């Protein structure tokens, strides 16, 4: 360990040892301040896809969470799946999902961040019998592998940031009475996007939040996720 020179005497003189201590203290204060900054949302990124996507990102930043009815259709090969979820999400990473319609109707999945979820059926004492599962366990995902965190608004934002491709925007159709902007993403490498060659996100022109997400393999619609009865929880 190197030796520091002795303090220099005299008015206003500061030793290298004192300067080093001051530097360490300043670094500690800066680190402490950094630790108090809230963790970023899953979807925070600098990539800009379109004006409508920028509006989506801004709208999502002002919301603490939401509840919605999420209706999912997926097809993989000859197999098709239809699910209806009672979905509640709260930042930064909490989702409670009750399967209303589908093979596992009556099951509730709870995710509190991390790589596992809790699954239980029923309520009251019956709900005490829980099963811990991996977030990406096939029993807890759609047939195309979507987990409960990925069908959230946060998950949709994050997915679009992660998939390389060409994005474009155009006026969307009216979806269940809601005027939309349509954002299209053509993946550069469909193999990295579960084989999808086109993804379409219809964003409400009033709330700027997703109304519907579509996925195609060529000309075949293989994924449709729609959001209805959306109730927002402001920050």
QUIJODA-V435017 format. One record per residue. N is the residue number from 1. SS is DSSP state (H for helix, E for strand, C for the rest). OMEGA is omega as a letter, one per 20 degrees, with the letter a starting at -180 (* if undefined). Layout:
BEGIN
n:N ss:SS omega:OMEGA
n:N ss:SS omega:OMEGA
END
This chain:
BEGIN
n:1 ss:C omega:a
n:2 ss:C omega:r
n:3 ss:C omega:r
n:4 ss:C omega:r
n:5 ss:C omega:r
n:6 ss:C omega:r
n:7 ss:C omega:r
n:8 ss:C omega:a
n:9 ss:C omega:r
n:10 ss:C omega:a
n:11 ss:C omega:r
n:12 ss:C omega:a
n:13 ss:C omega:r
n:14 ss:C omega:a
n:15 ss:C omega:r
n:16 ss:H omega:r
n:17 ss:H omega:r
n:18 ss:H omega:r
n:19 ss:H omega:r
n:20 ss:H omega:r
n:21 ss:H omega:r
n:22 ss:H omega:r
n:23 ss:H omega:r
n:24 ss:H omega:r
n:25 ss:H omega:r
n:26 ss:H omega:r
n:27 ss:H omega:r
n:28 ss:H omega:r
n:29 ss:H omega:r
n:30 ss:H omega:r
n:31 ss:H omega:r
n:32 ss:H omega:r
n:33 ss:H omega:r
n:34 ss:H omega:a
n:35 ss:H omega:a
n:36 ss:C omega:r
n:37 ss:C omega:a
n:38 ss:C omega:r
n:39 ss:C omega:a
n:40 ss:C omega:r
n:41 ss:C omega:a
n:42 ss:C omega:a
n:43 ss:C omega:a
n:44 ss:C omega:a
n:45 ss:C omega:a
n:46 ss:C omega:a
n:47 ss:C omega:r
n:48 ss:C omega:a
n:49 ss:C omega:a
n:50 ss:C omega:r
n:51 ss:H omega:r
n:52 ss:H omega:r
n:53 ss:H omega:r
n:54 ss:H omega:r
n:55 ss:H omega:r
n:56 ss:H omega:a
n:57 ss:H omega:a
n:58 ss:H omega:a
n:59 ss:H omega:a
n:60 ss:H omega:a
n:61 ss:H omega:a
n:62 ss:C omega:a
n:63 ss:E omega:r
n:64 ss:E omega:a
n:65 ss:E omega:a
n:66 ss:E omega:r
n:67 ss:E omega:a
n:68 ss:E omega:r
n:69 ss:E omega:a
n:70 ss:E omega:a
n:71 ss:E omega:a
n:72 ss:E omega:r
n:73 ss:E omega:r
n:74 ss:E omega:r
n:75 ss:E omega:r
n:76 ss:E omega:a
n:77 ss:C omega:r
n:78 ss:C omega:a
n:79 ss:E omega:r
n:80 ss:E omega:a
n:81 ss:E omega:r
n:82 ss:E omega:a
n:83 ss:E omega:r
n:84 ss:E omega:a
n:85 ss:E omega:r
n:86 ss:E omega:a
n:87 ss:E omega:r
n:88 ss:E omega:a
n:89 ss:E omega:r
n:90 ss:E omega:r
n:91 ss:C omega:j
n:92 ss:C omega:a
n:93 ss:C omega:r
n:94 ss:E omega:r
n:95 ss:E omega:r
n:96 ss:E omega:a
n:97 ss:E omega:r
n:98 ss:E omega:r
n:99 ss:E omega:a
n:100 ss:E omega:r
n:101 ss:E omega:a
n:102 ss:C omega:a
n:103 ss:C omega:a
n:104 ss:C omega:r
n:105 ss:C omega:a
n:106 ss:C omega:r
n:107 ss:E omega:r
n:108 ss:E omega:r
n:109 ss:E omega:a
n:110 ss:E omega:r
n:111 ss:E omega:r
n:112 ss:C omega:a
n:113 ss:C omega:r
n:114 ss:C omega:a
n:115 ss:C omega:a
n:116 ss:E omega:r
n:117 ss:E omega:r
n:118 ss:E omega:r
n:119 ss:E omega:r
n:120 ss:E omega:r
n:121 ss:E omega:r
n:122 ss:C omega:a
n:123 ss:C omega:a
n:124 ss:H omega:a
n:125 ss:H omega:a
n:126 ss:H omega:a
n:127 ss:H omega:r
n:128 ss:H omega:a
n:129 ss:C omega:a
n:130 ss:C omega:r
n:131 ss:E omega:r
n:132 ss:E omega:a
n:133 ss:E omega:r
n:134 ss:E omega:a
n:135 ss:C omega:a
n:136 ss:C omega:r
n:137 ss:C omega:r
n:138 ss:H omega:r
n:139 ss:H omega:a
n:140 ss:H omega:r
n:141 ss:C omega:r
n:142 ss:C omega:a
n:143 ss:C omega:r
n:144 ss:C omega:r
n:145 ss:C omega:r
n:146 ss:C omega:r
n:147 ss:C omega:a
n:148 ss:C omega:r
n:149 ss:C omega:a
n:150 ss:C omega:r
n:151 ss:C omega:r
n:152 ss:C omega:r
n:153 ss:H omega:r
n:154 ss:H omega:r
n:155 ss:H omega:r
n:156 ss:H omega:r
n:157 ss:H omega:a
n:158 ss:H omega:a
n:159 ss:H omega:a
n:160 ss:H omega:r
n:161 ss:H omega:a
n:162 ss:H omega:a
n:163 ss:C omega:r
n:164 ss:C omega:r
n:165 ss:E omega:a
n:166 ss:E omega:a
n:167 ss:E omega:r
n:168 ss:E omega:a
n:169 ss:E omega:r
n:170 ss:E omega:r
n:171 ss:E omega:a
n:172 ss:E omega:r
n:173 ss:E omega:r
n:174 ss:E omega:a
n:175 ss:E omega:a
n:176 ss:C omega:r
n:177 ss:C omega:a
n:178 ss:E omega:r
n:179 ss:E omega:a
n:180 ss:E omega:r
n:181 ss:E omega:a
n:182 ss:E omega:r
n:183 ss:E omega:a
n:184 ss:E omega:r
n:185 ss:E omega:r
n:186 ss:E omega:a
n:187 ss:E omega:r
n:188 ss:C omega:a
n:189 ss:C omega:a
n:190 ss:H omega:a
n:191 ss:H omega:r
n:192 ss:H omega:a
n:193 ss:H omega:r
n:194 ss:C omega:r
n:195 ss:C omega:a
n:196 ss:C omega:r
n:197 ss:C omega:r
n:198 ss:E omega:r
n:199 ss:E omega:a
n:200 ss:E omega:r
n:201 ss:E omega:r
n:202 ss:E omega:a
n:203 ss:E omega:r
n:204 ss:E omega:r
n:205 ss:C omega:r
n:206 ss:C omega:a
n:207 ss:C omega:a
n:208 ss:C omega:r
n:209 ss:C omega:a
n:210 ss:E omega:r
n:211 ss:E omega:a
n:212 ss:E omega:r
n:213 ss:E omega:a
n:214 ss:E omega:r
n:215 ss:E omega:a
n:216 ss:E omega:r
n:217 ss:E omega:a
n:218 ss:C omega:r
n:219 ss:C omega:a
n:220 ss:E omega:r
n:221 ss:E omega:a
n:222 ss:E omega:r
n:223 ss:E omega:r
n:224 ss:E omega:r
n:225 ss:E omega:a
n:226 ss:E omega:a
n:227 ss:E omega:r
n:228 ss:E omega:a
n:229 ss:E omega:a
n:230 ss:E omega:r
n:231 ss:E omega:a
n:232 ss:E omega:r
n:233 ss:E omega:a
n:234 ss:E omega:r
n:235 ss:C omega:*
END
